[in-house]
């Protein structure tokens, strides 16, 4: 749900910040006040097209940001797949700037993003209808998703089975491709695999030995220096004049004499004896280390050669010994497949055929579920379109069989429409009228209301060419959708304005130098005044104001049903 929109230096907007609420948010205002500019700024921040004309005259850049609340777990997972993490408070903040040099800069939750990234995640968050450049409905790839949501749990279970089978099918197909006996390079591969296996096996690698060898190499290279340090250490401890052993020994003798006279120093003597024993242990350890330094002069060469062998193998097969050994396992498997290719080919071919038969049968069942659901949905959608003043409209969910199959089955799904009598059914993208497109989407959203994950719908031009009873029907369809979704709607119809959960007035003001568009949230008497203005025009009379109150009361009663 869109909670906040901020816009700066966009078209006629100096600066505005508006908070939207849940349910139906209605934006109204005088003709020419800039209602579509508000939607344009929202479209801009959500990744829509931008050119220099959107920057307010006299300014270097425009800026817009939108704060969106997301509490749908499935939607959060979709966003995570796009590398967008919803914060702990369930918010996503999108910000976009555009300057006179034609450069666009975007951020998602404070992290730099591209316009295409913003556009991708926005498709999960907001649907804008009325302008032909940001609509999920115009993308045929989304039609199968919408239909499948309508099909519900029965289809979900079948699709889960298909997903598992299709995964097996792809694995078997991959194996068959690997053992293709028509491969002209098969003998070369056999020779290469055998050479690689022999080379790695002959090396008899052990995990961790490269680290051990590197440590040993370091010791051997520095052996002369180490011997010098050892000699100095032993001289200090016990070999040299005034060594630690000799000095502490003398001190012990003196303390023994003291203790014979004054037994209070026996503990001191005991501590010094312990220190003497520790030093003797250290001397023993260092002497042992000294003896170990007497290594074979050829050992360094042997260590260097072994490390070079390991280095060469790492360059060829992986940058760690573990990866080299994993590569060995894979090559052995490939060689085994080739050497047993004829039998394996027959085995996998039979397995593939069996899986394919199961998949085709499952695809037919899935297709039948879709067709039955589509028939019911078509009837509902056409009925709603009739209510929305598209009396001659025909709507068809066209399901055709595609070549092959995938994890969604073997169906192509596309929504087709004929808006007027005598016209052939054609793709939705061929609809010329933004108002017609918005009404088709409103009809679809009524049918999809309980299963659609997109939380916010924006309708512009939806009331083009309608009034009276049809306007009332449009308003009723909107509140049906608004029970589960947020709607932002620009309108000039009092019937829709009266249904609003939140009303906003878009105003334009001018002075000698500039024109500015602003938006304010209405409450109390101002709501009735705006509905009255929509009923009677610029002049608000007692009669229109009374009609506005009555219309609002009736709307509230309808919303309670």
TIMINU-418032 format. One record per residue (C-alpha): residue number from 1; residue in three letters; x, z, y. Coordinates in steps of 0.05 Angstrom, whole numbers. Layout:
BEGIN
SITE     k     r     east       up    north
SITE   NUM   Ala        X        Z        Y
...
END
This chain:
BEGIN
SITE     k     r     east       up    north
SITE     1   Unk        0        0        0
SITE     2   Unk       26      -18       69
SITE     3   Unk       31       46      109
SITE     4   Unk       67       24      171
SITE     5   Unk       85      -41      207
SITE     6   Unk      135      -44      264
SITE     7   Unk      146     -107      305
SITE     8   Unk      192     -121      364
SITE     9   Unk      198     -184      407
SITE    10   Unk      155     -227      361
SITE    11   Unk      117     -284      394
SITE    12   Unk       72     -248      445
SITE    13   Unk       89     -179      419
SITE    14   Unk      137     -136      460
SITE    15   Unk      136      -77      413
SITE    16   Unk       83      -46      368
SITE    17   Unk       78        3      311
SITE    18   Unk       15       11      271
SITE    19   Unk       -5       55      212
SITE    20   Unk      -53       25      161
SITE    21   Unk      -95       66      113
SITE    22   Unk     -123       56       43
SITE    23   Unk     -184       14       30
SITE    24   Unk     -210      -39       79
SITE    25   Unk     -170      -46      144
SITE    26   Unk     -205      -93      193
SITE    27   Unk     -169     -125      251
SITE    28   Unk     -213     -155      305
SITE    29   Unk     -207     -177      378
SITE    30   Unk     -224     -229      429
SITE    31   Unk     -208     -302      414
SITE    32   Unk     -136     -315      433
SITE    33   Unk     -117     -242      432
SITE    34   Unk      -64     -256      380
SITE    35   Unk      -97     -233      315
SITE    36   Unk      -59     -284      273
SITE    37   Unk        6     -263      306
SITE    38   Unk       -1     -195      273
SITE    39   Unk       -8     -228      205
SITE    40   Unk       48     -275      223
SITE    41   Unk       95     -217      237
SITE    42   Unk       76     -186      170
SITE    43   Unk       87     -253      136
SITE    44   Unk      155     -258      170
SITE    45   Unk      180     -190      147
SITE    46   Unk      157     -205       76
SITE    47   Unk      203     -266       72
SITE    48   Unk      161     -321      104
SITE    49   Unk      189     -381      140
SITE    50   Unk      220     -368      208
SITE    51   Unk      240     -411      267
SITE    52   Unk      263     -396      338
SITE    53   Unk      192     -403      366
SITE    54   Unk      173     -335      336
SITE    55   Unk      223     -299      382
SITE    56   Unk      190     -274      446
SITE    57   Unk      209     -315      506
SITE    58   Unk      271     -288      541
SITE    59   Unk      295     -248      481
SITE    60   Unk      355     -260      435
SITE    61   Unk      323     -236      370
SITE    62   Unk      260     -210      337
SITE    63   Unk      254     -153      288
SITE    64   Unk      200     -128      240
SITE    65   Unk      197      -75      186
SITE    66   Unk      144      -53      137
SITE    67   Unk      138       12       98
SITE    68   Unk      103        5       32
SITE    69   Unk       79       61      -14
SITE    70   Unk       85       46      -89
SITE    71   Unk       55       92     -141
SITE    72   Unk       44       43     -198
SITE    73   Unk       94       54     -255
SITE    74   Unk       89      -17     -281
SITE    75   Unk      101      -44     -210
SITE    76   Unk      162        2     -203
SITE    77   Unk      191      -28     -267
SITE    78   Unk      180      -98     -239
SITE    79   Unk      217      -78     -175
SITE    80   Unk      274      -47     -215
SITE    81   Unk      281     -114     -251
SITE    82   Unk      293     -143     -182
SITE    83   Unk      347      -90     -170
SITE    84   Unk      302      -51     -122
SITE    85   Unk      295       24     -134
SITE    86   Unk      234       59     -105
SITE    87   Unk      257      123      -71
SITE    88   Unk      236      193      -94
SITE    89   Unk      177      192      -45
SITE    90   Unk      151      126      -75
SITE    91   Unk      168       84      -14
SITE    92   Unk      200       15       -4
SITE    93   Unk      224       -2       67
SITE    94   Unk      235      -76       83
SITE    95   Unk      267      -96      149
SITE    96   Unk      282     -166      175
SITE    97   Unk      314     -193      239
SITE    98   Unk      320     -264      264
SITE    99   Unk      361     -288      323
SITE   100   Unk      363     -349      368
SITE   101   Unk      422     -375      328
SITE   102   Unk      375     -383      268
SITE   103   Unk      407     -326      229
SITE   104   Unk      362     -281      188
SITE   105   Unk      383     -211      164
SITE   106   Unk      344     -169      114
SITE   107   Unk      349      -99       85
SITE   108   Unk      311      -67       28
SITE   109   Unk      314       10       29
SITE   110   Unk      374        5       75
SITE   111   Unk      413      -43       30
SITE   112   Unk      429     -114       52
SITE   113   Unk      386     -167       18
SITE   114   Unk      373     -241       23
SITE   115   Unk      308     -272       46
SITE   116   Unk      295     -298      -24
SITE   117   Unk      303     -227      -52
SITE   118   Unk      253     -201       -1
SITE   119   Unk      205     -258      -18
SITE   120   Unk      213     -242      -93
SITE   121   Unk      195     -169      -88
SITE   122   Unk      141     -181      -36
SITE   123   Unk      104     -223      -87
SITE   124   Unk       94     -160     -127
SITE   125   Unk       72     -118      -67
SITE   126   Unk       29     -160      -20
SITE   127   Unk      -14     -223      -25
SITE   128   Unk      -27     -259       41
SITE   129   Unk      -84     -309       41
SITE   130   Unk     -104     -357       95
SITE   131   Unk      -35     -387      108
SITE   132   Unk      -10     -435       54
SITE   133   Unk       60     -406       49
SITE   134   Unk       54     -338       15
SITE   135   Unk        1     -340      -39
SITE   136   Unk        8     -322     -113
SITE   137   Unk      -56     -361     -125
SITE   138   Unk      -21     -427     -107
SITE   139   Unk       32     -417     -161
SITE   140   Unk        6     -443     -228
SITE   141   Unk       56     -398     -264
SITE   142   Unk       17     -337     -241
SITE   143   Unk      -49     -363     -269
SITE   144   Unk      -33     -347     -341
SITE   145   Unk      -12     -277     -319
SITE   146   Unk      -79     -266     -283
SITE   147   Unk     -119     -292     -342
SITE   148   Unk      -80     -250     -392
SITE   149   Unk      -94     -187     -351
SITE   150   Unk     -168     -204     -355
SITE   151   Unk     -162     -211     -430
SITE   152   Unk     -139     -139     -434
SITE   153   Unk     -119     -100     -496
SITE   154   Unk     -142     -149     -550
SITE   155   Unk      -93     -201     -522
SITE   156   Unk      -38     -150     -509
SITE   157   Unk      -36     -132     -583
SITE   158   Unk      -31     -205     -604
SITE   159   Unk       23     -219     -552
SITE   160   Unk       64     -161     -577
SITE   161   Unk       62     -191     -647
SITE   162   Unk       80     -259     -619
SITE   163   Unk      138     -230     -580
SITE   164   Unk      168     -200     -643
SITE   165   Unk      158     -264     -684
SITE   166   Unk      186     -307     -628
SITE   167   Unk      248     -264     -625
SITE   168   Unk      258     -274     -700
SITE   169   Unk      246     -349     -692
SITE   170   Unk      299     -354     -638
SITE   171   Unk      349     -316     -681
SITE   172   Unk      337     -360     -741
SITE   173   Unk      342     -423     -698
SITE   174   Unk      408     -398     -670
SITE   175   Unk      435     -387     -740
SITE   176   Unk      414     -457     -761
SITE   177   Unk      448     -487     -701
SITE   178   Unk      512     -451     -719
SITE   179   Unk      512     -478     -790
SITE   180   Unk      495     -550     -772
SITE   181   Unk      532     -591     -824
SITE   182   Unk      530     -653     -781
SITE   183   Unk      580     -622     -734
SITE   184   Unk      639     -671     -733
SITE   185   Unk      687     -615     -713
SITE   186   Unk      668     -571     -772
SITE   187   Unk      736     -578     -807
SITE   188   Unk      773     -564     -742
SITE   189   Unk      732     -501     -734
SITE   190   Unk      747     -478     -805
SITE   191   Unk      822     -486     -793
SITE   192   Unk      818     -451     -726
SITE   193   Unk      778     -392     -754
SITE   194   Unk      826     -384     -812
SITE   195   Unk      886     -385     -766
SITE   196   Unk      855     -333     -720
SITE   197   Unk      836     -288     -778
SITE   198   Unk      906     -292     -807
SITE   199   Unk      939     -279     -740
SITE   200   Unk      898     -217     -726
SITE   201   Unk      901     -190     -798
SITE   202   Unk      977     -200     -801
SITE   203   Unk      984     -158     -739
SITE   204   Unk      950      -99     -775
SITE   205   Unk      927      -69     -710
SITE   206   Unk      907        4     -703
SITE   207   Unk      862       29     -648
SITE   208   Unk      903       69     -598
SITE   209   Unk      971       45     -621
SITE   210   Unk      984        6     -557
SITE   211   Unk      978       70     -516
SITE   212   Unk     1025      107     -565
SITE   213   Unk     1076       50     -563
SITE   214   Unk     1074       48     -487
SITE   215   Unk     1089      123     -485
SITE   216   Unk     1146      115     -536
SITE   217   Unk     1174       56     -496
SITE   218   Unk     1175       98     -433
SITE   219   Unk     1213      153     -469
SITE   220   Unk     1264      105     -498
SITE   221   Unk     1276       70     -432
SITE   222   Unk     1289      137     -399
SITE   223   Unk     1327      169     -458
SITE   224   Unk     1394      176     -420
SITE   225   Unk     1361      212     -362
SITE   226   Unk     1321      255     -410
SITE   227   Unk     1385      276     -446
SITE   228   Unk     1416      296     -380
SITE   229   Unk     1355      338     -362
SITE   230   Unk     1355      370     -432
SITE   231   Unk     1428      388     -427
SITE   232   Unk     1419      420     -358
SITE   233   Unk     1358      457     -383
SITE   234   Unk     1396      485     -444
SITE   235   Unk     1456      504     -402
SITE   236   Unk     1410      544     -356
SITE   237   Unk     1375      577     -414
SITE   238   Unk     1432      597     -461
SITE   239   Unk     1494      552     -463
SITE   240   Unk     1525      562     -395
SITE   241   Unk     1557      622     -362
SITE   242   Unk     1505      670     -335
SITE   243   Unk     1451      635     -375
SITE   244   Unk     1381      664     -377
SITE   245   Unk     1392      690     -448
SITE   246   Unk     1457      725     -429
SITE   247   Unk     1430      754     -364
SITE   248   Unk     1366      780     -395
SITE   249   Unk     1406      808     -454
SITE   250   Unk     1449      848     -406
SITE   251   Unk     1387      873     -370
SITE   252   Unk     1357      895     -437
SITE   253   Unk     1420      935     -455
SITE   254   Unk     1416      971     -388
SITE   255   Unk     1342      985     -395
SITE   256   Unk     1354     1013     -464
SITE   257   Unk     1404     1062     -435
SITE   258   Unk     1354     1080     -379
SITE   259   Unk     1298     1091     -430
SITE   260   Unk     1341     1139     -471
SITE   261   Unk     1345     1183     -408
SITE   262   Unk     1276     1167     -377
SITE   263   Unk     1223     1144     -427
SITE   264   Unk     1177     1122     -369
SITE   265   Unk     1213     1054     -371
SITE   266   Unk     1198     1039     -444
SITE   267   Unk     1141      992     -425
SITE   268   Unk     1187      955     -377
SITE   269   Unk     1237      948     -433
SITE   270   Unk     1182      923     -480
SITE   271   Unk     1160      870     -428
SITE   272   Unk     1232      846     -420
SITE   273   Unk     1241      841     -495
SITE   274   Unk     1178      798     -497
SITE   275   Unk     1206      753     -443
SITE   276   Unk     1271      747     -482
SITE   277   Unk     1232      726     -544
SITE   278   Unk     1193      674     -504
SITE   279   Unk     1258      644     -476
SITE   280   Unk     1287      641     -547
SITE   281   Unk     1224      602     -569
SITE   282   Unk     1232      555     -509
SITE   283   Unk     1305      544     -527
SITE   284   Unk     1286      528     -598
SITE   285   Unk     1233      477     -575
SITE   286   Unk     1280      443     -525
SITE   287   Unk     1336      438     -578
SITE   288   Unk     1286      406     -626
SITE   289   Unk     1267      357     -571
SITE   290   Unk     1342      344     -560
SITE   291   Unk     1352      328     -634
SITE   292   Unk     1293      279     -633
SITE   293   Unk     1327      239     -578
SITE   294   Unk     1378      214     -629
SITE   295   Unk     1337      150     -644
SITE   296   Unk     1356       84     -673
SITE   297   Unk     1386       40     -618
SITE   298   Unk     1342      -18     -644
SITE   299   Unk     1278       22     -637
SITE   300   Unk     1267        1     -565
SITE   301   Unk     1271      -72     -585
SITE   302   Unk     1222      -61     -641
SITE   303   Unk     1173      -25     -595
SITE   304   Unk     1180      -81     -543
SITE   305   Unk     1166     -134     -597
SITE   306   Unk     1105      -97     -623
SITE   307   Unk     1077      -89     -553
SITE   308   Unk     1088     -163     -539
SITE   309   Unk     1050     -181     -603
SITE   310   Unk      992     -137     -581
SITE   311   Unk      995     -166     -510
SITE   312   Unk      992     -238     -538
SITE   313   Unk      931     -220     -581
SITE   314   Unk      897     -188     -522
SITE   315   Unk      906     -251     -481
SITE   316   Unk      873     -291     -536
SITE   317   Unk      818     -247     -564
SITE   318   Unk      802     -189     -518
SITE   319   Unk      834     -141     -470
SITE   320   Unk      832      -81     -518
SITE   321   Unk      849      -72     -591
SITE   322   Unk      776      -54     -604
SITE   323   Unk      753     -121     -575
SITE   324   Unk      805     -158     -616
SITE   325   Unk      779     -126     -680
SITE   326   Unk      707     -141     -659
SITE   327   Unk      727     -213     -649
SITE   328   Unk      758     -213     -718
SITE   329   Unk      691     -191     -748
SITE   330   Unk      654     -246     -711
SITE   331   Unk      702     -300     -733
SITE   332   Unk      698     -276     -806
SITE   333   Unk      622     -281     -801
SITE   334   Unk      626     -351     -771
SITE   335   Unk      674     -374     -826
SITE   336   Unk      629     -343     -879
SITE   337   Unk      569     -381     -850
SITE   338   Unk      607     -447     -852
SITE   339   Unk      634     -437     -922
SITE   340   Unk      565     -420     -947
SITE   341   Unk      529     -467     -900
SITE   342   Unk      491     -509     -949
SITE   343   Unk      457     -449     -982
SITE   344   Unk      448     -414     -916
SITE   345   Unk      418     -476     -884
SITE   346   Unk      365     -481     -938
SITE   347   Unk      351     -406     -932
SITE   348   Unk      344     -407     -856
SITE   349   Unk      304     -471     -855
SITE   350   Unk      253     -441     -903
SITE   351   Unk      252     -377     -862
SITE   352   Unk      243     -415     -797
SITE   353   Unk      185     -455     -826
SITE   354   Unk      151     -393     -850
SITE   355   Unk      158     -359     -782
SITE   356   Unk      135     -421     -746
SITE   357   Unk       71     -424     -788
SITE   358   Unk       56     -351     -770
SITE   359   Unk       70     -365     -696
SITE   360   Unk       24     -426     -694
SITE   361   Unk      -32     -387     -727
SITE   362   Unk      -22     -330     -677
SITE   363   Unk      -19     -378     -619
SITE   364   Unk      -86     -407     -640
SITE   365   Unk     -116     -337     -641
SITE   366   Unk      -86     -322     -573
SITE   367   Unk     -113     -387     -545
SITE   368   Unk     -183     -371     -571
SITE   369   Unk     -181     -302     -536
SITE   370   Unk     -160     -336     -471
SITE   371   Unk     -214     -389     -476
SITE   372   Unk     -270     -339     -488
SITE   373   Unk     -246     -296     -430
SITE   374   Unk     -238     -357     -385
SITE   375   Unk     -310     -379     -398
SITE   376   Unk     -337     -311     -376
SITE   377   Unk     -291     -309     -316
SITE   378   Unk     -311     -379     -293
SITE   379   Unk     -384     -359     -292
SITE   380   Unk     -370     -296     -252
SITE   381   Unk     -324     -331     -203
SITE   382   Unk     -373     -389     -190
SITE   383   Unk     -429     -338     -180
SITE   384   Unk     -387     -301     -128
SITE   385   Unk     -367     -366      -94
SITE   386   Unk     -441     -383      -87
SITE   387   Unk     -451     -316      -52
SITE   388   Unk     -393     -332       -7
SITE   389   Unk     -426     -395       21
SITE   390   Unk     -390     -443      -26
SITE   391   Unk     -456     -465      -58
SITE   392   Unk     -429     -529      -89
SITE   393   Unk     -363     -501     -113
SITE   394   Unk     -342     -508     -186
SITE   395   Unk     -285     -468     -216
SITE   396   Unk     -249     -482     -280
SITE   397   Unk     -194     -445     -317
SITE   398   Unk     -161     -503     -352
SITE   399   Unk     -126     -484     -417
SITE   400   Unk      -86     -540     -449
SITE   401   Unk      -36     -540     -506
SITE   402   Unk       36     -549     -485
SITE   403   Unk       92     -578     -526
SITE   404   Unk      122     -524     -569
SITE   405   Unk      111     -450     -557
SITE   406   Unk      144     -388     -526
SITE   407   Unk      131     -313     -525
SITE   408   Unk       67     -325     -485
SITE   409   Unk       40     -375     -536
SITE   410   Unk       26     -449     -533
SITE   411   Unk      -21     -451     -473
SITE   412   Unk      -14     -480     -404
SITE   413   Unk      -63     -446     -356
SITE   414   Unk      -83     -473     -288
SITE   415   Unk     -140     -456     -242
SITE   416   Unk     -178     -517     -217
SITE   417   Unk     -232     -522     -164
SITE   418   Unk     -281     -570     -134
SITE   419   Unk     -302     -542      -67
SITE   420   Unk     -355     -595      -52
SITE   421   Unk     -407     -634      -91
SITE   422   Unk     -380     -700     -118
SITE   423   Unk     -307     -679     -115
SITE   424   Unk     -266     -676     -178
SITE   425   Unk     -235     -612     -203
SITE   426   Unk     -165     -606     -175
SITE   427   Unk     -109     -554     -168
SITE   428   Unk     -120     -498     -118
SITE   429   Unk      -61     -522      -77
SITE   430   Unk     -103     -583      -57
SITE   431   Unk     -153     -540      -20
SITE   432   Unk     -145     -557       54
SITE   433   Unk     -184     -499       84
SITE   434   Unk     -151     -431       92
SITE   435   Unk     -221     -401       94
SITE   436   Unk     -240     -432       27
SITE   437   Unk     -175     -410       -4
SITE   438   Unk     -186     -339       20
SITE   439   Unk     -257     -338       -8
SITE   440   Unk     -232     -365      -75
SITE   441   Unk     -180     -309      -76
SITE   442   Unk     -233     -258      -57
SITE   443   Unk     -276     -282     -115
SITE   444   Unk     -217     -277     -163
SITE   445   Unk     -197     -209     -137
SITE   446   Unk     -268     -184     -150
SITE   447   Unk     -262     -206     -222
SITE   448   Unk     -190     -181     -228
SITE   449   Unk     -200     -117     -188
SITE   450   Unk     -187      -69     -245
SITE   451   Unk     -127     -105     -275
SITE   452   Unk      -88     -132     -215
SITE   453   Unk      -22      -96     -201
SITE   454   Unk      -14     -123     -130
SITE   455   Unk      -38      -67      -86
SITE   456   Unk      -47     -100      -18
SITE   457   Unk      -85     -164        0
SITE   458   Unk      -85     -195       69
SITE   459   Unk     -142     -242       88
SITE   460   Unk     -140     -288      148
SITE   461   Unk     -193     -341      163
SITE   462   Unk     -237     -314      107
SITE   463   Unk     -299     -316      151
SITE   464   Unk     -289     -387      177
SITE   465   Unk     -356     -423      180
SITE   466   Unk     -400     -366      153
SITE   467   Unk     -450     -318      184
SITE   468   Unk     -513     -279      169
SITE   469   Unk     -528     -265       96
SITE   470   Unk     -464     -299       72
SITE   471   Unk     -423     -255      119
SITE   472   Unk     -457     -194       89
SITE   473   Unk     -439     -218       19
SITE   474   Unk     -366     -229       38
SITE   475   Unk     -365     -158       66
SITE   476   Unk     -395     -130        2
SITE   477   Unk     -344     -167      -42
SITE   478   Unk     -289     -139        1
SITE   479   Unk     -309      -67       -6
SITE   480   Unk     -314      -77      -82
SITE   481   Unk     -241      -98      -83
SITE   482   Unk     -221      -45      -32
SITE   483   Unk     -242       10      -80
SITE   484   Unk     -178       -2     -120
SITE   485   Unk     -135      -40      -70
SITE   486   Unk     -116      -40        3
SITE   487   Unk     -143      -99       44
SITE   488   Unk     -120     -122      113
SITE   489   Unk     -171     -170      142
SITE   490   Unk     -176     -208      207
SITE   491   Unk     -249     -222      225
SITE   492   Unk     -298     -239      280
SITE   493   Unk     -357     -217      238
SITE   494   Unk     -393     -151      253
SITE   495   Unk     -415     -146      180
SITE   496   Unk     -343     -141      156
SITE   497   Unk     -321      -97      214
SITE   498   Unk     -377      -48      197
SITE   499   Unk     -353      -42      125
SITE   500   Unk     -282      -22      147
SITE   501   Unk     -250       43      126
SITE   502   Unk     -203       34      185
SITE   503   Unk     -216       -9      247
SITE   504   Unk     -162      -39      292
SITE   505   Unk     -170      -76      358
SITE   506   Unk     -120     -130      377
SITE   507   Unk     -115     -139      452
SITE   508   Unk      -77     -185      498
SITE   509   Unk      -54     -164      567
SITE   510   Unk      -19     -204      621
SITE   511   Unk       18     -192      686
SITE   512   Unk       54     -239      734
SITE   513   Unk      113     -249      687
SITE   514   Unk       91     -241      615
SITE   515   Unk       35     -236      564
SITE   516   Unk       34     -183      510
SITE   517   Unk       -6     -173      446
SITE   518   Unk      -18     -102      421
SITE   519   Unk      -59      -67      367
SITE   520   Unk      -94        0      370
SITE   521   Unk     -132       39      317
SITE   522   Unk     -204       53      336
SITE   523   Unk     -244      116      323
SITE   524   Unk     -310      147      342
SITE   525   Unk     -350      110      395
SITE   526   Unk     -297       56      401
SITE   527   Unk     -314       32      330
SITE   528   Unk     -387       23      350
SITE   529   Unk     -367      -12      415
SITE   530   Unk     -324      -63      377
SITE   531   Unk     -379      -77      326
SITE   532   Unk     -428      -85      383
SITE   533   Unk     -381     -133      418
SITE   534   Unk     -377     -175      354
SITE   535   Unk     -453     -175      350
SITE   536   Unk     -469     -194      422
SITE   537   Unk     -407     -222      453
SITE   538   Unk     -368     -195      513
SITE   539   Unk     -425     -154      542
SITE   540   Unk     -444      -92      503
SITE   541   Unk     -517      -73      513
SITE   542   Unk     -558      -14      490
SITE   543   Unk     -591      -59      438
SITE   544   Unk     -525      -85      409
SITE   545   Unk     -496      -15      408
SITE   546   Unk     -556       10      370
SITE   547   Unk     -551      -48      322
SITE   548   Unk     -477      -31      312
SITE   549   Unk     -493       41      294
SITE   550   Unk     -547       19      245
SITE   551   Unk     -500      -32      214
SITE   552   Unk     -446       21      205
SITE   553   Unk     -495       70      173
SITE   554   Unk     -519       17      124
SITE   555   Unk     -447       -2      108
SITE   556   Unk     -429       71       92
SITE   557   Unk     -489       76       45
SITE   558   Unk     -468       12       10
SITE   559   Unk     -397       38        0
SITE   560   Unk     -424      100      -34
SITE   561   Unk     -459       59      -88
END
